């Protein structure tokens, strides 16, 4: 992993999306892709309660999760109906004690493994001054390694708070995170051997050694919970070598395909003149940032004039997500008109940034 100086640190796409979702004020939040994909050092995932707490921490920190600062959350938001707070201490201690790993380079330029925890320090109020009321807070800070991973994440999983709190299996919650990340990337198929699948979900080597047990205790449970709670469904195919299952192909399918908004524009904006230049008819929406390039400047100018000051790349991501495959069918004048209408709609729905 290549490190940069603090002066070079700028929040990447995941944090921009996290801030926008936080401003929107719904149950949706963005978990950075790097945090979804990091490995568990001991091959065993967090418990369900600790996984939920970490997700809530990411939600509460929002677009500031990458910053060196203290974050705060009410105990009542974690407890979710439990009468006592004793489990919160266990969750915090588990988060402090769990090590994660990523590939890195040593000082000699050799391949290395970096091990680290996600939580640097935490404080838990142990005295409630108002008996019978929902009081008490926790505070925490993410470690420098965690903050760097968060800051450098271009990809992200859009998750739902209600769904996260509804999962009853830690493995189902982890597969939900992986699915949410892949659905957002439009890479809806995960394929790998059984060892890679176990590692991705943090399944200890000592449990479910027989694939029939893995199917019954993990895959079936994950499917049932994800199909019920997530914005996508999950199916899997078992690929065999002889009688043994060697690989799994897991497909995450969105429950609803994005629909194209009927952006209302003037007749002059939608009109495609017979004399229009061939180059205009061939203009397509850029795949990357709108900050650079000749074609990008056209769409950047429209976004700056019609997007109300929102980050133009953030609007572009939302535009691509909303249209999906339909975007490839829009060209030239009609594409520009649809883009302008979307920018205006984006601003009108969210207000000023």
N, C-alpha and C positions, 0 to 999 in steps of 0.2 A: 504494500500500500504506500503510495507516494504522499509524503506529508508536506504541507505548505506552512509558511509563516502566518502568524495571526493577522498580519495586515492584509494577507491575500484571502482571508476567509470571507466568503460571501455565501449566503444561503442559496442552495440549489433548488431545483423544481419541487422536491418533496415538501420543503418548508414553506415555499410560496403557496402551494396548494393547502397545506395545513392551516396557514393563516387565513386563507380565503374561506375555508370550511368553518373555522372558528368564528369568523365574522358573520357567517351565514346563520349561526346559532341553532343548527339542527343536531341530531344525534350522530351525524357522520363525522369521521375524523380520518386523518391520513397517517398511517404508520410507515416510516421510511423503509424502502426496500432492503437496505443494508441490514436493518434490524430484523426483518423477516427472515433473511437468508443466513444470518450468522450461525455458526455451529456451536453445539453444546460440548464442552471439553470432555466431560465424563460420559457422553453418549446418552444422557438422560435429561429429559426436558424439565422445565419448571412444573410445579403442581398447578392444578387448575386455578386455585385461588391466587397464587403468585402471578400466573399468566394474566389473569383478569386485572390484578393491581397494576402490572406493568402497562397494560393497554390503557387503563384509566390515567396513568401518569403521562403517557404520550398524548392522550386526548387533552388533559388539563394544560400541559405545557404548550401544546399547539405549535404555532410558528416560532415560538421562542425556545423550543427544546434544544436547539443547538448552541444557545448562549450560555456563558458561565454565570449562572444566576440560580437563586433558590426558587423552587416552585412549591405551591401549597394546595392542599385539598382537604375537605372536610371528611372526618371519619364516617359520617353518616352516608356519604356518597360511595364509600367502599363497602360498608357493612351490609347494605341492601337487605334490611329486615332482621339481621341477627341482633340479639339483645345485648350481647357483650362485645367488647373491643379486643379481647385477648388474642383473637386470630390475626389481627392486623400486625401485631408484633412478630408473629411467626412468619407472616408473608414478607415483611420488611427484612427479617433476618435471612430468609431464603434468597431474596434478591441480592442482598449483600454478599452471600456466600457462594452464589452460582457463578462459575467461570465460563466465559465464552471464548471462541477462538476464530481467528481469521488468518489467511495467508499473508505473509509479509516478507520483507527483505532485511537481512542482518546488516550490521555496520560494515561487513566485508563484502556485501553484495551477494550473499548466498540466500537461497530460499530458507524461510524461517516461519515459525508459527507464533503469532502474538496471542497471548492469553490475557484476559482482562475481565473485570466485572462492569456492570452497567451503572450501579449506584455508588456514588462516592461517600455520601454521608446522608443521614436522615435524622429527623427529630420527631418524636411522637409525644403529644401532650398526654400526661398521665393523670391529670387532675381535672375533673369536670366541675366547674364552679356553679353550674345551674342544674341541679338534680332533676331528672325527668325530662330534660330537653335534649334535642339533637345537637350536641356540642362536641368540641374536640377536633383538632386539626393534626395533620402530619405535614412535615416539610422535607424536601429532599433536593439533592443536587446530582446531576448526571456526571459520570467520570469524563475526563478529557477524551478518552478513547471512544466512549459512547457518543459524546457530542460531535466528534469529528465524523463518525459514521453517519450520524443524523444529518449533519451539515452537507456532506458530500453526496447524499442520496439524490439521484435524479429520478429514480422510480419510487413508487409508493403504492400501498394497498389502501383503498378507501374502505373503511370498516364502519360498522354501526354499533353504537354503545349498547343498545338494547339487545342486539344479537350476541355481543361479547358476553354480557351478563347472563344470557340465557343458556349458554353451552354448559353441558354437564360432564363432558369429557375433555381432558386437557389435549388429547390427540386430535379431537374434532376441532377444537379452537385453533390449534396449530395448522391443521390442514385448511381451515377457513382463511387464515392469514395468507397462506401460500396461494390458495385459489383467488382471493381478492387481489393479490399482487399480479397474478398471471392474467386474470380477466381484464385488469386495467391495461396491461401491456398488449392485449389481444393475442397472447400466446397461451391458448386455453388448454394445451395438452402438456402434461408432465409425463416423462417416460424415463425409467431407470430400473436398475436391478433392485431386488428386495433389500439388500444391504443399504443402498442409497435411500430407499424409502424410509427404512427404520431410522437412519441418521437424520433425515429431514424432519421427522416428527419427534425425534428424541426418545425413541423407544429403547429401553435398556436391553442389552444383549441377553440378559438373564430371564426375560419374560417373552411369552408367546413365540417360543422357538419353532413350533410346528406351524406351517402356513395356515392350516385349517383354523387354528386358534387366532392367528393374526387376522384372518378374514372375518371371523365371527366377533372377536373382541375389539377390533380396531376399524377395519374397513367398513363393515356393516353399520357399526355405531356412528362412525364419521358421516357416512352417507345420510343416515336417517336424520341426524341433527342438522347437518348443513342444508339438506333439502328443505327442512322446516324453517330454519332461522336466517339463512343467507339470501343474498340477491342473485344467487346462481345455484345450480344443482351440480352434483358430482356423480360420475359413473367411472367404472374401472374395467379394464380388460386384463386378464391373466395370460401371460405369454410363457409357455412351457417348453422345457427341454426334457423330452421323455415324459415322465410322470411328474417331475418336480417343476414348481413355478419358479422361474428365474427372473422374470421382469414384470413390471406393472406399467400399464398405460392408463393414466388418469385424465379424464376430460372434465373441465369445468365449463358449464354451459349457462350463460346469462338467462334469467327467467323471462326477461322482456327485452326485445331488441330495441335500440334507440329509435325514436320516431323523429322525423324531420319536422321542425316547426315551420308553419306556413308564415314566413316572415313577410309582412305587408310592406311592399315598396311601391314606388310610383311606376307608372307605365314606362316612363323614359328610362328608369334604371333597369328594368327588365328587358327592354327592347334590344333585340339583337339585329343590328342593321345589316342588310345584305352586303354592304360594302365594307363591313368590318374586316380588319386585317387578319390574315391567317394566324399571325403570332398571338393576337388577342384571344382567338378561339382556343388556342392551345395552352393558355395560362392555366396552371393548376395550383392548388394550395400547397405551400411549402411543407416539407416533412419535419423540418427542424425549427430552430429559432428564427424569429422574424427580425432579429437585430441586424443581420448582415445579408448581402446579396441584392441583386437588381430586382428580381421578382418579389423578394421579401419586403423591399421598401414600399411597394404598392400597398400591400396588406398592412404593414406597420403604420403607414400614414392614415389609413382608414381607421385602424384600431385606436390611434392616438386622438383622432378627432371625434370618434363616436363611442369610445369605450369608457368615458368618464374618469380617466386617470388610472384604471386598473392595469396591472402588469400585462403587457400585450402577449407575452408567451403563455401566461396563465389563461387568457381568453382563448388563445389558439388551441391549447390542449382541450379546453371545454368544447370548442367547436368541432374538433376532430372526434372527440368521444361521442358527441351528440349525433353527428351524422353517420359515423361508422363507415360502412362500405359505400354508402350513398355519396360520400364526399368525392369519390373518384369520378362520378358522373357529372359533376358540376365544373364548368369551364368558363373562362372569359368573363363577359359582362354579368351573366347570371351568378357566377361564383362571387364576384365582387359585391353584387347586390345582397346575396345571402349573407356574406361576411359582414357587411355593414349593418344589416338587420339584426344579426346575432350580437354584434358589439353593443348596439343600442339596447337590445333586450337584456343583455348581461348587466349593463349599468343600471337599467331601470329596476331589475329584480333585486339587486344588491345595494343600491345606493352608492355613495362615494366611498372609496377605499380609506 
